[in-house]
Amino acid sequence: MPANIDEREAVEAVLEVVRGCDIYGDKGFIGSDWQQEIINSTGNRIWTIKRCNQQRQVSSNLKRLSGRVRQRIEGVFHEIENTGRNPERLLNKTVCGFATHIAAKITAHT
């Protein structure tokens, strides 16, 4: 996703098909009005780590868990990019074949 596009637009498109889940996001998804809109439209709850200057903070355990999960996800993406074939250079002929190839790569690194 380009840096000049708000990530919330992509998340809203994904959340249209996901219902009633707890979604953990980074600080880019802070915003009580936006979070309430998501709860009302999809039933999904957005959990974020608060910024340092916000009054209500989350527990240190959630911060630690979020850091570990984020590190693991970013590590997997880094490994996928740097393995023999970069995802941008895969020569799959169908979307299903491409998705299967990516799923196999992710499974191999987790």
N, C-alpha and C positions, 0 to 999 in steps of 0.2 A: 504494500500500500504506500503510495507517495506520502512524503512528509507533510505536504500542504493540505491533506484531507483529514478531517476529524475522524478519529477511530470510532467514534460513537455511531457514525453512519453505517459502517460495516457491521458493528455489533448489533444494531437494530435489525439489520437484514437477517442475521443469523438467529436472533431471538424471536423472529416471527414464527419459526418452526420449532423452537424449544420452549416448552411451557412448564411452569411450576418448579423451577430449579434454583439452586443457590449458585450464583456466578461470582467468582473471585476475580477482581480486576485491579489494575494498578491505579495510581493517583490521577490518571487522565479521565477516570470515570467518576470522580467526585462531583457531586451536584445533587442536592436533595430533590430538587424539582424534576430533574431528568430521571433519577432513580425511582421516584414516585410514579412518574409516567410509565416506566417499564413495568413496575409492579401492577399498576392498574390495567395495562394492555395485555401483558403476557403472564402475569403471576410469578415472574422471576424476581428474585431478590439479588441485588448487586452488593457485594461486600468489597470494601476498599480499605486500604491503609490510609489513615488520615495524614494530612500535612502537619508539620511541626507546630504551626501557629494556630491550629484548630483547637477549640476547647475540649470537645469530646474526643478522647483517644481510644484506640482499641488495645487489647491486651498485648503484652510483649510476646506471648505464645503465638498469637496470630501473626505478628510481624515476623517471628522466626520461621513459622511454617510457610508463610508467603515467600520469604527469601529463599528457602530450600526448594520449593516448587519452581519458582522462577529460575533459579540456577540450573535445575535439572532440565527444564524446557529449553532454555537458551543453549545449554550444552548439547542437547539432542539436535537442535537446529544447526549449530555450528558443525557438529560431526557430519550431518547429512550434506551440508554445503561442501565440506572438504573431503568427502569420500570420493572414490574413483569417478563417479559421474555426477556432475552437478545437476540438480533438478531442472534447470533451464535448458539442459542439453539432452534430456531424455527423448527418445525417438518413438514413444508409444503412439499407436495409431488411433486409439479410442480413449475417451475420458475414463472409462472403466479400467482399462489397462494402465493408464497413468496413475489413477487412484490406488490400484493394487500395488504398483511399483513403489509409490511413496509410502503406503502403509507397511510394506515389507521392510523398507529402509528404516522407518521409525521403530518398528518392532525389533529390528536387529540391534538398535542402539539404546533400548530402554530396559 
